Amino acid sequence: MQPIKIFNTLSGKKEDFHPLDSNHIKIYACGPTVYNYAHIGNARMAVVFDTLVRVLKFKFDKVTYVSNITDIDDKIIDAANDQKVPINEITEKYTNIYNEDMAKLSVNIPDIQPKATQYISEMIELIEDLIKKGHAYEIEGHVLFHVPSYENYGMLSNRNREEQVAGSRVEIAPFKKDPADFVLWKPSPDDQPGWESPWGFGRPGWHTECSAMSEKTLGLPFDIHGGGRDLTFPHHENEIAQSCCSTADINNPNSYANYWMHNGFVTINGEKMSKSLGNIILVKDLSNEYHGEVIRLALMSSHYRQGLDWNEKVIHQAKKLLDKLYKVLLDLELEDLVEIQDNEWINPLMDDLNTPGFIANINVLVKDYLSAQEEQKSILKSKLTLLGSLMGILQEDPKSWFEVNESNINLSKAEIEGLISERNEAKKTKNYERADMIRDELMEQGIEIMDNSSGTSWKVKT
């Protein structure tokens, strides 16, 4: 089994992963802002880094994974005002929903899940230190980080001066010393949440929170920092600037986090996901139609650094593969697990989390099963069990995966199996039109049929 390789956004190349301390791997990934239901883009980030953590825990004895909850933000305030409820009611509700939705996708809750509002004092201390060291300044109740004071600014995103200003996402306030300067602390009106600080009643800027929480929960430096590609600039760029100009080494961006990983965007049938297009897919809605493992496997069907176009074909292929794998596990039910001597087949996961390559190897395992000798079946079952733990799939009992809930269908088992027999006979006589009609009839009744080398099986669609 090869060493782990990671594409490091900071260096712009794939590197061997060398832990800061092989006895304790530390990873931080930016979590959700909790004001609404999680969509499929949020889920991809969660699934990607949950899978990375699973691989790291397979390789190393101790891994600490931190992923935060942003529970103070203008969008949260707006949602609370719209719904005329206290802010904490919004944040508690959607934090719980987020964790429940991710659990459906077999995403484990991080080892530590800090909330921004629990670390205000640490953020204030960070800001005070930046002011003291000449990297931040107070003006009109705001505290801003002075970007020109950090000469390595832009190293992560490879943005030049003009691109930094253009991509800062915020209007250039007239009181800024430099157009690229960003907010560390801002005043809060009396009717909005805030905390007392040396600069008056206010609340932290969004970028401040992750610098404070990552240092407090993991210490500096830590091994891997991750998140969606959209966070590379300005959020992660600003984190590096804040932390390197405070506790970490101003001359060494790696003194904050050693490796940076960013997952690609999700598009919907080739289009960007947006409210204006009305194509935002929520996890809660998708999980009513498909089993969480199907969604998870579909999210990993393309390489995490690449974009993923979400469409019916992607999720159909994921479901088809899971049905095959569960069918194999069902057939291997009586086999005992054995120790696997050769783990070379999981190498794609070690190579920058190459899930498409690993899925290709999974398909090879299925083919191997069809020709496996009796003495090989325990090894095959052990391999499927291992791949399930690494990919977060195959966690269901194989029997329950194919279990029928007769209350959800209008056909009896005898009727279903009679139609399948009729379909098989139609295929033998090359009456493919009738065979297709029977398949469609069963699909309309909520019954999915699966053809394989050992015959035809069926299940109620989830």
C-alpha positions in Angstrom: 0.0 0.0 0.0 1.5 3.3 -1.1 2.0 6.4 1.0 -0.8 9.0 1.1 -0.5 11.7 -1.5 -2.4 15.1 -1.4 -2.8 17.8 -3.9 -1.7 20.8 -1.9 -3.5 24.0 -3.0 -0.7 26.1 -1.4 2.0 24.5 -3.5 -0.2 23.8 -6.5 1.0 20.2 -6.8 0.5 16.7 -5.5 2.8 15.9 -2.6 3.5 13.0 -0.3 1.7 13.5 3.0 4.2 13.9 5.8 2.4 14.3 9.1 3.7 16.9 11.6 3.3 14.1 14.2 2.5 10.6 12.9 1.0 9.8 16.3 -1.7 12.4 16.0 -3.0 13.7 12.7 -5.0 17.0 12.9 -7.4 18.2 10.2 -9.8 21.2 10.0 -12.5 21.8 7.4 -14.8 24.8 7.3 -18.4 23.8 8.0 -21.8 25.3 7.2 -23.4 28.6 8.1 -26.7 27.4 9.7 -29.6 29.5 8.5 -31.3 27.1 6.0 -31.4 23.5 4.9 -28.2 21.9 3.6 -28.0 21.5 -0.2 -26.1 18.9 -2.3 -23.1 21.2 -2.5 -22.8 21.4 1.3 -23.1 17.6 1.3 -20.2 17.1 -1.1 -17.8 19.0 1.1 -19.0 16.9 4.1 -18.7 13.6 2.3 -15.3 14.4 0.8 -13.7 15.2 4.1 -15.5 12.5 6.0 -14.0 10.1 3.5 -10.5 11.7 3.9 -10.8 11.3 7.6 -11.8 7.6 7.2 -8.7 7.0 5.1 -6.4 8.8 7.5 -7.9 6.8 10.4 -7.2 3.6 8.5 -3.6 4.6 8.1 -2.9 6.3 11.4 -3.7 5.5 15.0 -5.0 8.9 16.1 -6.8 11.5 14.0 -8.7 14.6 15.3 -11.1 16.1 12.8 -12.6 19.5 13.5 -15.3 21.1 11.4 -17.0 24.3 12.6 -20.5 25.7 12.7 -20.9 29.3 11.8 -23.8 30.5 14.0 -23.4 34.3 13.7 -23.7 35.8 10.3 -25.8 38.4 8.4 -27.7 35.7 6.6 -28.7 34.1 10.0 -29.8 37.5 11.3 -31.9 38.0 8.2 -33.5 34.6 8.5 -34.3 35.2 12.2 -35.9 38.6 11.3 -37.9 37.1 8.4 -39.2 34.3 10.7 -39.6 36.6 13.7 -37.8 34.2 16.0 -34.6 34.5 18.2 -31.4 33.9 16.4 -30.4 30.9 18.5 -33.7 29.2 17.5 -32.6 29.4 13.9 -29.0 28.2 14.5 -30.0 25.3 16.8 -32.7 24.2 14.4 -30.5 24.1 11.4 -27.4 22.8 13.1 -29.5 19.8 14.2 -31.0 19.4 10.7 -27.5 19.6 9.1 -26.1 16.9 11.4 -29.2 14.7 10.8 -29.0 15.1 7.0 -25.3 14.3 7.0 -25.9 11.3 9.1 -28.2 10.0 6.4 -25.2 10.1 4.1 -23.1 8.1 6.7 -21.1 11.3 7.5 -19.8 11.0 11.0 -20.0 14.0 13.3 -16.5 15.6 13.5 -14.5 14.8 16.6 -14.9 18.5 17.5 -17.7 20.7 16.1 -17.1 24.2 17.5 -19.6 27.0 17.2 -18.4 30.5 16.4 -20.3 32.1 19.3 -18.5 29.9 21.8 -15.1 31.4 20.8 -15.7 35.2 20.8 -13.1 35.8 23.5 -10.5 34.0 21.5 -11.4 36.1 18.5 -11.0 39.3 20.5 -7.6 38.1 21.7 -6.5 37.4 18.1 -7.7 40.9 17.0 -5.9 42.6 19.9 -2.7 40.8 19.0 -2.9 41.8 15.3 -3.5 45.5 16.3 -0.5 45.3 18.7 1.7 43.9 16.0 0.7 46.6 13.5 -1.3 44.3 11.2 -4.7 45.7 12.0 -6.3 49.0 12.8 -9.5 50.4 14.4 -11.6 53.0 12.6 -15.2 54.1 13.0 -16.0 51.1 15.3 -14.5 48.6 12.8 -11.2 46.7 13.1 -9.6 45.8 9.8 -6.7 43.7 8.8 -4.2 45.7 6.7 -3.4 43.4 3.8 -0.1 45.2 2.7 1.4 44.4 6.1 1.5 40.7 5.1 3.8 40.2 2.0 2.7 36.6 1.4 -0.9 37.6 0.9 -2.3 35.8 -2.2 0.0 32.8 -2.1 -2.8 30.3 -1.6 -5.1 31.6 -4.3 -2.4 32.9 -6.6 -4.2 36.1 -7.1 -2.4 39.3 -8.0 -3.1 42.6 -6.4 -5.9 43.6 -8.8 -7.6 40.2 -8.5 -7.5 40.4 -4.7 -9.4 43.7 -4.7 -11.8 42.6 -7.4 -12.6 39.3 -5.6 -12.9 40.5 -2.1 -16.7 40.2 -2.3 -17.4 43.4 -0.3 -18.0 47.0 -1.1 -14.8 49.1 -0.6 -15.6 51.2 2.5 -14.2 54.8 2.3 -12.4 54.4 5.7 -10.2 51.5 4.5 -6.5 52.3 4.4 -6.2 49.9 1.5 -9.0 48.5 -0.8 -8.0 44.9 0.0 -8.2 45.3 3.8 -10.9 43.1 5.4 -13.0 43.3 8.5 -12.0 41.6 11.7 -14.6 43.2 13.9 -17.7 45.3 13.1 -20.2 47.3 15.2 -23.7 45.8 15.9 -26.8 47.9 16.2 -28.7 47.5 19.5 -31.3 45.2 17.9 -28.7 42.8 16.5 -26.5 40.3 18.4 -23.1 41.4 19.6 -20.5 41.3 22.3 -18.7 43.9 24.3 -15.1 44.4 23.1 -12.3 47.0 23.3 -13.8 48.6 20.2 -17.4 48.7 21.4 -20.4 46.5 21.0 -20.1 44.4 17.9 -19.4 41.0 16.4 -16.5 39.3 14.6 -16.0 39.3 10.8 -16.5 35.9 9.2 -12.8 35.2 8.5 -11.8 35.7 12.1 -13.6 32.8 13.5 -11.8 29.9 11.8 -8.3 31.3 12.7 -9.4 31.4 16.3 -11.2 28.1 16.5 -8.6 26.0 14.6 -5.8 27.3 16.8 -7.9 26.7 20.0 -9.0 23.2 19.1 -5.9 21.9 17.3 -3.0 24.1 18.1 -0.6 25.5 15.4 0.5 24.2 13.0 -1.9 21.4 12.1 -1.8 19.0 9.2 -4.6 19.7 6.8 -7.0 22.5 6.2 -9.9 22.0 3.8 -13.2 23.2 2.4 -15.0 24.0 -0.8 -13.0 25.7 -3.6 -15.1 28.9 -3.2 -13.4 29.4 0.2 -9.9 29.5 -1.2 -10.3 33.3 -1.6 -10.9 35.3 0.4 -11.8 33.2 3.4 -8.8 30.8 3.5 -6.4 33.5 2.2 -7.5 35.7 5.1 -7.1 32.9 7.6 -3.5 32.4 6.7 -2.8 36.2 6.9 -4.5 36.5 10.3 -2.8 33.5 11.9 0.7 34.0 10.4 0.7 37.6 11.5 -0.3 36.6 15.0 0.6 33.2 16.6 2.2 31.5 13.6 5.3 32.4 11.6 4.8 35.5 9.4 7.5 34.2 7.0 6.1 30.7 6.6 2.5 30.1 5.5 2.9 26.4 6.4 3.2 27.4 10.0 -0.6 27.7 10.1 -1.7 24.6 8.1 0.7 22.3 6.3 -1.6 21.1 3.5 -4.6 22.7 1.9 -7.4 20.7 0.2 -10.4 22.1 -1.7 -13.2 20.2 -3.3 -14.9 21.3 -6.6 -18.4 22.6 -7.2 -21.6 20.7 -7.9 -23.6 21.7 -10.9 -27.1 20.6 -11.8 -27.6 19.2 -15.3 -24.7 21.3 -16.5 -25.9 24.5 -14.8 -24.6 26.4 -11.7 -26.8 25.8 -8.7 -28.6 29.0 -7.7 -31.8 30.4 -6.4 -32.5 32.3 -9.5 -32.5 29.1 -11.6 -34.6 27.3 -9.0 -32.3 24.3 -9.2 -31.0 24.0 -5.6 -31.3 20.4 -4.5 -31.7 20.0 -0.7 -30.4 16.9 1.0 -33.7 16.5 2.9 -35.6 16.2 -0.3 -33.1 14.0 -2.1 -32.9 11.6 0.8 -36.7 11.1 0.6 -36.2 9.7 -2.8 -32.9 7.8 -2.5 -31.1 6.0 0.2 -28.3 8.0 1.8 -25.6 5.6 0.6 -26.7 6.1 -3.0 -26.4 9.9 -2.6 -23.0 9.5 -0.9 -21.6 7.2 -3.6 -22.9 9.5 -6.3 -21.1 12.5 -4.7 -17.8 10.5 -4.8 -18.2 9.4 -8.4 -16.0 12.2 -9.7 -12.6 13.2 -8.2 -13.1 15.6 -5.3 -11.0 18.3 -7.0 -13.1 18.2 -10.1 -16.6 19.6 -10.6 -19.5 17.1 -10.2 -22.5 17.4 -12.5 -25.5 16.1 -10.6 -28.0 14.3 -12.9 -30.1 11.2 -13.1 -27.4 9.2 -14.7 -24.9 9.8 -11.9 -27.3 8.7 -9.2 -28.7 5.8 -11.2 -25.1 4.4 -11.7 -24.5 4.8 -7.9 -27.6 2.9 -7.1 -26.9 0.2 -9.6 -23.4 -0.4 -8.2 -24.7 -0.5 -4.6 -27.3 -3.1 -5.6 -24.6 -5.2 -7.1 -22.4 -4.9 -4.0 -25.2 -5.7 -1.6 -26.2 -8.7 -3.7 -22.6 -10.0 -3.4 -22.7 -9.5 0.4 -26.0 -11.3 0.6 -24.6 -14.2 -1.3 -21.5 -14.2 1.0 -23.5 -13.9 4.2 -22.2 -17.2 5.8 -18.6 -16.4 4.9 -16.2 -15.5 7.7 -14.0 -12.4 7.6 -10.3 -13.0 7.2 -7.2 -10.8 7.4 -6.4 -9.3 4.0 -2.7 -9.6 3.1 -2.7 -7.4 0.0 -4.2 -3.9 0.2 -2.8 -2.7 -3.1 -6.4 -2.5 -4.5 -7.1 0.5 -2.2 -4.2 2.5 -3.5 -6.4 5.0 -5.5 -7.7 6.3 -2.2 -4.2 6.9 -1.0 -3.5 8.8 -4.2 -5.2 12.2 -3.5 -8.4 10.5 -2.6 -9.0 9.1 -6.1 -12.5 7.8 -5.6 -13.2 7.2 -9.3 -10.2 4.9 -9.5 -11.3 3.1 -6.3 -14.8 2.7 -7.7 -13.2 1.1 -10.8 -11.4 -1.3 -8.5 -14.7 -2.1 -6.7 -16.2 -3.1 -10.1 -13.2 -5.4 -10.6 -14.1 -7.0 -7.2 -17.6 -7.7 -8.4 -16.3 -9.4 -11.5 -13.9 -11.4 -9.4 -16.8 -12.6 -7.3 -18.5 -14.1 -10.4 -15.5 -16.4 -10.9 -14.3 -16.8 -7.3 -13.4 -20.2 -5.9 -15.0 -21.1 -2.6 -11.7 -20.5 -0.7 -11.5 -16.9 -2.1 -15.0 -15.8 -0.9 -14.0 -15.0 2.6 -11.2 -12.7 1.2 -13.7 -11.1 -1.1 -16.2 -10.4 1.8 -13.4 -9.0 3.9 -12.4 -6.6 1.0 -16.0 -5.5 0.6 -16.2 -4.8 4.4 -13.0 -2.8 4.3 -14.1 -0.7 1.3 -17.4 -0.1 3.0 -15.7 1.4 6.0 -13.4 3.5 3.9 -16.1 4.8 1.6 -18.9 5.1 4.1 -21.1 2.6 2.2 -22.3 -1.0 2.7 -23.3 -0.2 6.3 -26.8 -1.7 5.9 -27.7 -5.3 6.5 -27.8 -6.9 3.0 -31.2 -8.4 3.7 -32.7 -5.1 4.7 -31.3 -3.4 1.6 -33.5 -5.7 -0.5 -36.3 -5.9 2.0 -39.8 -5.2 0.8 -42.2 -2.9 2.6 -45.5 -4.3 1.3 -47.5 -1.3 2.7 -45.9 0.9 0.1 -46.9 -1.1 -3.0 -50.1 -2.4 -4.5 -48.8 -5.7 -5.7 -48.3 -8.9 -3.8 -45.0 -10.7 -3.8 -46.6 -13.5 -5.9 -47.8 -10.9 -8.5 -44.4 -9.2 -8.7 -42.6 -12.5 -9.2 -45.2 -13.6 -11.7 -44.6 -10.5 -13.8 -40.8 -11.0 -13.5 -41.3 -14.6 -14.7 -43.4 -13.4 -17.6 -40.7 -10.8 -18.4 -38.0 -13.4 -18.4 -40.0 -15.6 -20.8 -40.6 -12.6 -23.1 -36.9 -11.9 -23.2 -36.2 -15.6 -24.1 -38.6 -15.3 -27.0 -37.1 -12.0 -28.0 -40.3 -10.1 -27.3 -38.4 -7.2 -25.9 -41.3 -4.8 -26.3 -43.3 -6.8 -23.8 -40.3 -7.2 -21.5 -39.9 -3.4 -21.4 -43.6 -2.9 -20.8 -43.4 -5.2 -17.7 -40.3 -3.4 -16.4 -42.1 0.0 -16.8 -45.2 -1.4 -15.1 -43.2 -2.5 -12.1 -41.4 0.8 -12.0 -44.7 2.6 -11.9 -45.7 0.5 -8.9 -42.4 1.4 -7.1 -40.6 -1.9 -7.9 -37.1 -1.9 -9.3 -35.8 -5.1 -10.9 -32.1 -5.9 -11.2 -30.7 -8.3 -13.8 -27.4 -10.1 -13.1 -25.6 -13.3 -14.0 -27.4 -15.3 -11.3 -30.9 -14.2 -12.4 -33.3 -11.3 -11.7 -33.9 -9.8 -8.3 -36.2 -6.9 -7.2 -36.7 -4.4 -4.5 -39.0 -1.5 -3.6 -37.5 1.8 -4.7 -36.2 3.9 -1.8 
